[in-house]
Each structure stands twice: as structure tokens, then as C-alpha cells.
Amino acid sequence: MARQPLVARRAEELLGAAVVATAPVAGGDTATATKLRLSNGTTALMKTMPHAPADFFETEARGLRWLAAAEGGAAVPEVLAVDAECLVVRWVEPGKQTAEAAAELGRALAATHAAGATAYGAGPDGEHRDGYIARLPLPNRAAPTWAEFFAVRRVLPYLKLARDRGAVTPEQAATVESVVGRLPSIVPEEGPARLHGDLWNGNVVWGLDRVHLVDPAAHGGHREADLAMLSLFGLPHLPKVLEAYGEASPLVEGWADRLALHQLFPLLVHACLYGGGYGARAAAAAQRYL
């Protein structure tokens, strides 16, 4: 590990310890990640992003602390420091992707969800602060039911943005809009769960001690939404995760058939960010429920 002077200096100001070495960390497509080795023996990860919104990293830190407060819940990295320009968390040393770790993750995720939230869209202390999903704003204003919240805070805003960016055709948009009105009859109402909110494979770190969840967009929502996103892009030992989750916290009948419905949100977010075929995939998912 070499030492990047500017990164090291900022970390030293925040952490009050000398940075011995730094190294770039690959994998992030939103922020730049740097591994830090400190003189006090701590190893940390520092995230920075040029021109980040003033509350970008503070929002992530609040989400991590809220998830960490769930008794028996999924592990998340400890927040060591945060300001408007960066976030520093304790380093998670990578480990093996085992079936045993996957089962533990399933049980822990069930406990995180069971910790709940005061309302759909609410975060710590019941606040309805808007957040971020990757680089995009994430609206979290309250709605009385999950069907309404999912429609007006998750599907429709990103459908409009995707259409404005040419990432979905008018026909594809019409298909997605057609399913919105049917949401109350498809999705069972449950109390708001404490969601990670951006739970895809890239935000699951298989550590030496246990699996950690990183980069949350935490808020109160339907627990099937986290499971749907976890299923969208694949995860090692996913069946074991879902099996252990269901044993710890049984899911409502038909949950597997609703995964594609909840995947409308991340598919539309990806359409907004990356274009490609994500708009068509969102329309195909919606078509299943018409």
C-alpha cells in the first residue's frame, strides 16, 4: 500500500490518527473507495465522491447506524467518521462465500426487517428524509399503504425519469403504468420493515467473521422489496439465504411470485442510470401482472 497524501490528510483530520498507507478499492460505480491503514492498527474504508450533495454521506451514515441498531440484525460496517465530503467505515476483511454464512445472513436479515420502521419511507427517529439510490434522489415522503408508497415514491418517479432520458419507450412505459393501478390487489399489506433499500449482490460483503451489508438506502418499506432486489442480479447461495429467512420469519403466501413486481423499482433505477435493456426488462416484469 502506498500513501495518497490528500486522502490521507483528510482521513487523519477526521480520525485523529496517522494514516500509514492507502490503496484504491475497485468495485464502486458511485463513489471512489480507498483502503486506509492507520497507525493505531485500525483498517478502514474511505468513500469520496466529487460534487456529492451536501447530505449524501450523512444520509448513508444514518442508514448504517439505523441498520446496526436492529437487535440480532445483519452486520454493517461501523461508521468511524463522516462529513459532507466523505464517509469512513471500518474495513471488512473478505472471507469465504459459504452456505453457513448465507443461512446466517438470511436469519439476520429477517431480524433487521423485524426491527421495523414507524412508517413507509421513514428512517431513524421516524424522519421522512429523502435519500439516495446510487446517484439518484430517493423520495421518502410518507404514504398510508405500501401499494401507494411503491407507486408514487418508487415506480412512477423513475419511470418518468427513464422516459425523459429515452431509456423506456412510450409503449413500455404504458405497460408499467398499467400495473400500478393493480398494486393494492397484488401486494399484501404488512407493517413497514427496516429495509436496506439497495440490497443487490454488490452490496453484500462476505467477511471473515460474518456477512456485512454496505451502501444502504435505508428506509421503512415492504420486506419483499429487499428480497426481490437480492434476487435480481444473483447472489451466491441465494436459496439458502431465502430458506433461512423464511424459517426465521415466514413470508406471506405467493411472495416468490411477487418478486418481479418489486423488481420494477431497481430495474427502472438502472434504466435511468445505464439505459440499455433495463426499460424493456421492467416492462416485461410488469406484463406478468396484467
Secondary structure, 3 states (H helix, E strand, C coil): CECCHHHHHHHHHHHCCCEEEEEEECCCCCCEEEEEEECCCCEEEEEECCCCCCCHHHHHHHHHHHHHCCCCCCECCCEEEECCCEEEEECCCECCCCHHHHHHHHHHHHHHHHCCCCCCCCCHHHCCCCEEECCEEECCCCCCCHHHHHHHHHHHHHHHHHHHCCCCCHHHHHHHHHHHCCHHHHCCCCCCEEECCCCCHHHEEEECCCEEECCCCCEEECHHHHHHHHHHCCCCCHHHHHHHHHHHCCCCCCHHHHHHHHCHHHHHHHHHHHCCCHHHHHHHHHHCCC
